[in-house]
Amino acid sequence: MSMNFEIIFFTPVFLVFIGFIFFSISKKRKRSAKSIYKLIDDLEKKYIY
């Protein structure tokens, strides 16, 4: 009975933890892609125009 309680309790906690890690990584990637596009745009303005 103790084993069932641990599985029932820790599975959702583990899934929420993995979801939080995935969400934070995806947010960082979006920010980095945005910053890369901004850097390219700034370089184009500096050297082309």
Secondary structure by P-SEA (a helix, b strand, c coil): caaaaaaacaaaaaaaaaaaaaaaaaaaaaaaaaaaaaaaaaaaaaccc
